Amino acid sequence: MLLLKPIHPNRLFRSHTAPREQPKKSSSYALRTVGCGAQRLVLDFDPKIPIEKAVTPPSSWYTDPSFYSLELQRVFYRGWQAVGYTEQIKEPHDFFTGRLGDVEFVVCRDEKGKIGAFHNVCRHHASLLASGSGKKSCFVCPYHGWTYGLDGALCKATRITGIQNFSVNDFGLIPLKVATWGPFILLNIDKEVSPKQEVDNDIVAHEWLGSCSELLCLNGVDSSLAYLCRREYTIECNWKVFVDNYLDGGYHVPYAHKGLASGLKLDSYSTMIYEKVSIQSCGGCSVESEDDFDRLGSKAIYAFIYPNFMINRYGPWMDTNLVIPLGPRKCLVVFDYFLEASLKDDQDFINRSLVDSERVQMEDITLCEGVQRGLESPAYCSGRYAPTVEMAMHHFHCLLYDNLLL
């Protein structure tokens, strides 16, 4: 049974109910460091206009390089970002690496079991230290052999005889703030946030999920599910195109995903909006193919966590989608699949389900790449919202607007 209770829409954005304030001088100056053009583009969208009368953000939000740079600074380099899952660093010495914008990072678990995160950059001459994932007792720079412990401390600096004004303690890896929620690992790469401060999980849950943390736990988003596998898709579209597609309230499903639509009660589709989260839900239905019904179950929920993380819970399955921007017109979407432990050895069921999921992803990729090409056409500037179904998309655009003017 789903336990969903929305917040009142008037509490979403102060800017929705109050006159728009002009950006303060300090904000304008900060924005100009990225580009005056990007600042003007933000103001081309008005979150005060109700969805029934609103136009969508202009195509420049999806194509302009200066706007993309502004997003990295204002959206991705601030606040908590999902980057992985706890199974990746289950044991001491486990590690994995990643990249978000220009930030290279490594997450690891040391010999005492403590999780740490660091900029994945040697302090000597900036070489990347580690790649991929695996096990290491220390990080050895492949360039000149400088060696760091899993706590980030510099353990060995080679061939520095005669160096002056140098302290080993000053040249450890630059730490990042790391936390966990359920099975997920989160990073906060904001320079204004001290990574040495102790992380309070309740505060992290509130900052990342607002009032939804308990709600998602009650609806089956927890650490009890068995991790299965990962799929990655590089898509020729702006990261927001993929997010918009996810947030259209099932609008595109009967047209683009006929196989998926046959297993869902689309007339039961509903959307509820929270502070930084939107939750779409839909009932499943009995169909001729019993496999489809088994995969989707009697109810599906699709939770979007701003700015780029999706949690999909249906039947015995959970999959997550992490949308990583790679440039103004390219993104990487990482799918991780989890399953109820009682079914983790049912390989036939798993294989059939993954084939069905892959088909849906291929259909979405075709849609998203087509939209990106349309956004780059001189024939298109802005569109309109379907007010009864695209509330979550509008919510996402309003959050972006508010973030970009901070």
Rosetta blueprint (number, residue, H / E / L):
1 M L
2 L L
3 L L
4 L L
5 K L
6 P L
7 I L
8 H L
9 P H
10 N H
11 R H
12 L L
13 F L
14 R H
15 S H
16 H H
17 T H
18 A L
19 P L
20 R L
21 E L
22 Q L
23 P L
24 K L
25 K H
26 S H
27 S H
28 S H
29 Y H
30 A H
31 L H
32 R H
33 T L
34 V L
35 G L
36 C H
37 G H
38 A H
39 Q H
40 R H
41 L H
42 V H
43 L L
44 D L
45 F L
46 D L
47 P L
48 K L
49 I L
50 P L
51 I L
52 E L
53 K L
54 A L
55 V E
56 T L
57 P L
58 P L
59 S H
60 S H
61 W H
62 Y H
63 T L
64 D L
65 P H
66 S H
67 F H
68 Y H
69 S H
70 L H
71 E H
72 L H
73 Q H
74 R H
75 V H
76 F H
77 Y L
78 R L
79 G L
80 W L
81 Q E
82 A E
83 V E
84 G E
85 Y E
86 T H
87 E H
88 Q H
89 I H
90 K L
91 E L
92 P L
93 H L
94 D E
95 F E
96 F E
97 T E
98 G E
99 R E
100 L E
101 G L
102 D L
103 V E
104 E E
105 F E
106 V E
107 V E
108 C E
109 R E
110 D L
111 E L
112 K L
113 G L
114 K L
115 I E
116 G E
117 A E
118 F E
119 H E
120 N L
121 V E
122 C L
123 R L
124 H L
125 H L
126 A L
127 S L
128 L E
129 L L
130 A L
131 S L
132 G L
133 S E
134 G E
135 K E
136 K L
137 S L
138 C L
139 F E
140 V E
141 C L
142 P L
143 Y L
144 H L
145 G L
146 W L
147 T E
148 Y E
149 G L
150 L L
151 D L
152 G L
153 A L
154 L E
155 C E
156 K E
157 A L
158 T L
159 R L
160 I L
161 T L
162 G L
163 I L
164 Q L
165 N L
166 F L
167 S L
168 V H
169 N H
170 D H
171 F L
172 G L
173 L L
174 I L
175 P E
176 L L
177 K E
178 V E
179 A E
180 T E
181 W E
182 G L
183 P L
184 F E
185 I E
186 L E
187 L E
188 N E
189 I L
190 D L
191 K L
192 E L
193 V L
194 S L
195 P L
196 K L
197 Q L
198 E L
199 V L
200 D L
201 N H
202 D H
203 I H
204 V H
205 A H
206 H H
207 E H
208 W H
209 L H
210 G H
211 S H
212 C H
213 S H
214 E H
215 L H
216 L H
217 C H
218 L H
219 N L
220 G L
221 V L
222 D L
223 S L
224 S L
225 L L
226 A E
227 Y E
228 L E
229 C E
230 R E
231 R E
232 E E
233 Y E
234 T E
235 I E
236 E L
237 C L
238 N L
239 W H
240 K H
241 V H
242 F H
243 V H
244 D H
245 N H
246 Y H
247 L L
248 D L
249 G L
250 G L
251 Y L
252 H L
253 V H
254 P H
255 Y H
256 A H
257 H L
258 K H
259 G H
260 L H
261 A H
262 S L
263 G L
264 L E
265 K E
266 L E
267 D E
268 S E
269 Y E
270 S E
271 T E
272 M E
273 I E
274 Y L
275 E L
276 K L
277 V E
278 S E
279 I E
280 Q E
281 S E
282 C E
283 G E
284 G E
285 C L
286 S L
287 V L
288 E L
289 S L
290 E H
291 D H
292 D H
293 F H
294 D H
295 R H
296 L H
297 G L
298 S L
299 K E
300 A E
301 I E
302 Y E
303 A E
304 F E
305 I E
306 Y L
307 P L
308 N L
309 F E
310 M E
311 I E
312 N E
313 R E
314 Y E
315 G L
316 P L
317 W E
318 M E
319 D E
320 T E
321 N E
322 L E
323 V E
324 I E
325 P E
326 L E
327 G E
328 P L
329 R L
330 K E
331 C E
332 L E
333 V E
334 V E
335 F E
336 D E
337 Y E
338 F E
339 L E
340 E L
341 A H
342 S H
343 L H
344 K L
345 D L
346 D L
347 Q H
348 D H
349 F H
350 I H
351 N H
352 R H
353 S H
354 L H
355 V H
356 D H
357 S H
358 E H
359 R H
360 V H
361 Q H
362 M H
363 E H
364 D H
365 I H
366 T H
367 L H
368 C H
369 E H
370 G H
371 V H
372 Q H
373 R H
374 G H
375 L H
376 E L
377 S L
378 P L
379 A L
380 Y L
381 C L
382 S L
383 G L
384 R E
385 Y L
386 A L
387 P L
388 T L
389 V L
390 E L
391 M H
392 A H
393 M H
394 H H
395 H H
396 F H
397 H H
398 C H
399 L H
400 L H
401 Y H
402 D H
403 N H
404 L H
405 L L
406 L L
